[in-house]
């Protein structure tokens, strides 16, 4: 019970759950602008550098950049279109990126020579930003625990299936309870 309560308490201010990103960041998933005191994952200049690095690797659309950041963070963080597109416009205004001739309506962004030069100058900060994304992903993997969710759902389904028949006797109930108690003790000893 405690862990469930703790999970909710952590959810409110935890930026990896789409929580408060600061006043000037549009909120996703029902958050209020400026709600709570959570630190933004990246400030404006950091996000500019991150997106610049990604389009320097290969020209990309805004949507591809959102997906790339999400992939780098192991699904822990995806910047919203309301942040990414204005940042790309700003980078273009600064002469760091340029829009490529697009097929269809989507604009693809690429780094300019000035953008590449800026990345060389800021390489230490760029490395730090990527390390932060990776750490965010690792923390997300630990706390979100995909394999654990799968195993718990599997266990719940097995118990439900085994105990839903009409001919359940006390011995079966005790046997299932013993297996669960045994598993709990093994987890505690890890």
N, C-alpha and C positions, 0 to 999 in steps of 0.2 A: 504494500500500500504506500509506504514511504517513497519508494522509487517512482511510483506513478505520480504522486503529488509533486515530487522533485522535478519530474519531467515537465510538468506544466509550468512550474515556477521558472524553469530554465527557458521555456519556450518563448516567454514574453519578451525578454531582453536579448535573446540570442540571435545575433545577426544571421547566422547560418539558416535560421528558420524564416527568413524573409521579414525579420522584425524591424525595429526602428533603424533607419539608415541616416537620420539627420533631417533637418527641416526642409532642405531644398531638394531632397530626393523623393520622387513620387513613390508612394507605397504600393507594394503588391500584396496580394492575399489578405485584404481586409485590414491592413495596418493603417493607423492614423498618421498623417504627416506630423512629425515632431513628437509623436507619442513615445513615452518611455525614455530611458537614458542610454540606450545602446549605442555603441560607437559604430560609425559607418565602416564598412569594410574597406572602401577606398574613397579618398576625397577626390575632388574634381581633377586635380593635376595628376594624381596617381592613375586614375582611370584613363586619362588622355594618353599617358605613357604606355599603359598596358595595351590599349587599342592600337596605338602607333606601332608597337612591337609586333602585334599580330598581323597588321596589314603590311608591315615590312617583310614578314616571312612570305606572305602571299596575298595578293589583292583579294578582298572579301567584301560581301554585302554586310549590311548592319545585322541582319538576322544570323548570318554565319558567324559573326563576331560574338553575338550573345551565346550561341551554341558552343563556340570555342572556349569561352571563359567558363561556361558551365562544365564542359568536359575537363578542363584543367583543374577545376575545383572538385572533381568527383561528384558533381551534381549538387554541391553545397551552396553555390551562389551563381545566380544568373542576373546580370544587370538588366534593368527593364529597358524596353525600347525608348521610353520617355527620357532616359539618361543617355543611352548610346547614340541616338541620332543627333541630338544637339552637340554632343561631344565630337562627333565626326565632322559636323558643320564647322565647329570651332577650330578643329585641327586643319581643316581646309582653308579657313580664313587666316590661320597662322602660317600657311604655306608649308605645313608639315605633310599633308596628304593632298591627293588630287582625286577627283572623280574620273573614273575611266569611262570611255564610251560604253554604254550599257546595251545589252540585248534585253528587250522588254523594258519594264518600268523600273526594275531594281538598279540602283546605282552601286557600282563596285568601287571601293576605295583602295588606293595604293599609296605607299610612302613616297615622298619626293626626295630629292637629294638632300634638302635641308632636314627632312625628317630622319633620314638615315644618319646624318651627321649628329643630330640631336641625340639619337639613340646611343651612338658611340660615347658621347660625352656623359650620358646618364646611365651607362651600362650597369654600374653597381646598384643603382636604385631599381633598374629593370629586373635584375637578378633577385633583388629582395622582394619585389612584387610577385614574381613567379613563385618564389619560395613560400610566400604568404598564402598564395592560392593553393599550393600543394599541401601546406600544413592544414589549411581549412578543410581540404578534401580528406586528409587523414583523420582529422578530428571528427568530421562528419561520418566517416566510415566506422569509427569506433563507437560514436554515440547513437548513430542511426542503426547500425548493426544489421544490415540486410540479411545475412545468413541466419541471424538469431530470429528475426521476424518470420522468415520462412520456416525455420524449425519449430517455432512456437505455434504457428498456424497449422503445421503438419500434425503436431502433437494434439492440438485442440480437436482437429478433424478426426484423428484416430480414436480419441477418447469418446467423442460424440458418437462415432460410428459403432464403437464397441458397446456403449452403454444405452444405445437407442433401441436395442432389441427387447422383446417382451420377456425373454427368459433369463433375466439378470438375477444372479443369486449373490448372497453376501460374500461368498468366497471370491467371486470375480471382482467385486468392488474392492475388497481388501487387497487382492493381487495387484490391481491397477494402482491403488494408493501406495502400495509398497514400492512399485517401480518409480513412481513420481518422487517419493521420499528419498529413494536411493539416488535418483538423478540430482535432486537438490543438494544432497550431501557431497556428491562428486563435484558439482559446480563450486560449492563453498571451498573445497580443498584445492582448487586449481591455483 
